[in-house]
Amino acid sequence: MGTIIGGHISLESIMKSRSRKILHIYFDKLRLETVKRSDFHFPEKKQYERITEFASKYSVPISYLTDSEFAELTGGESFGGIAAEVGERTYSDFRTVISENKNGYFVLLDGIEDPFNFGYVLRTLYTAGVDGVFLPERNFLSAASTVIRSSAGTSELLNIASYNDVDELFAFLKENGIFIVATAKTNESTDIFAASFKRPLCVVIGGEKRGINKTVSKYADKTVSIVYPRDTGISLSASSAAAIIAYQVANRLDSPPRKPNYSNRGAGRRPR
């Protein structure tokens, strides 16, 4: 049996990326009937239409479950009445990702183990415009359903590559002229808000408990850190730190720092 994932965002991200094989789709029959009868729920009606059309096009079976059957399948989660059984995620080879993005902005995640934090970090990296993420094979999204939901589906949209030999990965990065930036608090680290960056580069972000390991840090061309205005003796969560790092690097990749671009935000009020 594959992995059960829930919610239309998770499912539609897989439909879009084709990162996993969708084996079976499940609808909560009562929820579906309620939406169909309603004079409202227009976004939900569209969700069901897109998913049903996809299932028809790619011959994915759909089952209509009772409330109790759906709850048993999902472990009690409602998931908006939409769930699916999916296969294992496919990953890119790091050589391919690097070769196809000669001027890329890459991130290597090292030691982020909590699946919620991991998902939040992936969501941040996707929205920050990262071209590729490198993960060790042992860190392969084992809690897939949690990671997909906490990342709002972006874990399936990101170009994620695996490696099992970190020395081989960094050798290939160096061969391709990619600048390595480690994030760690050391006596030699530079305040990230005063640092400059240029493509191509790979930023290494570690977990909040252990940070990045020495094997990884020895390859760094530059080390940066977040300087806290208040000395508290504690650190930010991995997801909070990753958000600051990813966006600060993205903003400083151009010279001078680029202005925010809201052209792809769609309908809605721009922040003032």
JOBEL-V251128 format. One record per backbone hydrogen bond with DSSP energy under -0.5 kcal/mol. NH is the residue of the N-H (numbers start at 1). CO is the residue of the C=O. Records with the same first field share a line. If there is no record, write none. Layout:
BEGIN
NH = CO / CO
END
This chain:
BEGIN
3 = 86
5 = 3 / 84
7 = 82
11 = 7
12 = 8
13 = 9
14 = 10
15 = 11
16 = 12
17 = 13
18 = 14
23 = 21 / 85
24 = 85
25 = 61
26 = 83
27 = 63
28 = 81
29 = 27 / 65
32 = 28
33 = 29
34 = 30
35 = 31
36 = 32
37 = 33
38 = 34
45 = 41
46 = 42
47 = 43
48 = 44
49 = 45
50 = 46
51 = 47
52 = 48
53 = 49
54 = 50
55 = 51
56 = 52
57 = 53
58 = 54
59 = 56
60 = 55
61 = 23 / 59
63 = 25
65 = 27 / 63
70 = 66
71 = 67
72 = 68
73 = 69
74 = 70
75 = 71
76 = 71
77 = 74
81 = 78
82 = 79
83 = 26
84 = 5
85 = 24
86 = 3 / 84
87 = 21
90 = 19
92 = 160
94 = 162
96 = 93
97 = 93
98 = 94
99 = 95
100 = 96
101 = 97 / 98
104 = 101
106 = 104 / 201
107 = 132
108 = 203
109 = 107 / 134
110 = 108 / 205
113 = 111
118 = 114
119 = 115
120 = 116
121 = 117
122 = 118
123 = 119
124 = 120
125 = 121
126 = 122
127 = 123
128 = 124
129 = 126
130 = 125
131 = 105
132 = 105
133 = 159
134 = 107
135 = 161
137 = 163
139 = 136
140 = 137
141 = 139
144 = 142
147 = 143
148 = 144
149 = 145
150 = 146
151 = 147
152 = 149
153 = 148
154 = 151
156 = 153
157 = 153
158 = 154
160 = 158
161 = 133
162 = 92
163 = 135
169 = 165
170 = 166
171 = 167
172 = 168
173 = 169
174 = 170
175 = 171
176 = 172
177 = 174
178 = 173
179 = 177 / 200
181 = 179 / 202
182 = 180 / 222
183 = 204
184 = 182 / 224
186 = 184
189 = 186
190 = 223
192 = 225
194 = 191
195 = 191 / 192
197 = 252
200 = 104
201 = 104
202 = 179
203 = 106
204 = 181
205 = 108 / 203
207 = 110 / 211
211 = 207
216 = 213
217 = 213
218 = 214
219 = 216
220 = 217
221 = 180
222 = 180
224 = 182
225 = 190
227 = 225
228 = 226
232 = 230
241 = 237
242 = 238
243 = 239
244 = 240
245 = 241
246 = 242
247 = 243
248 = 244
249 = 245
250 = 246
251 = 247
252 = 248
253 = 249 / 250
258 = 251
262 = 260
265 = 262
END
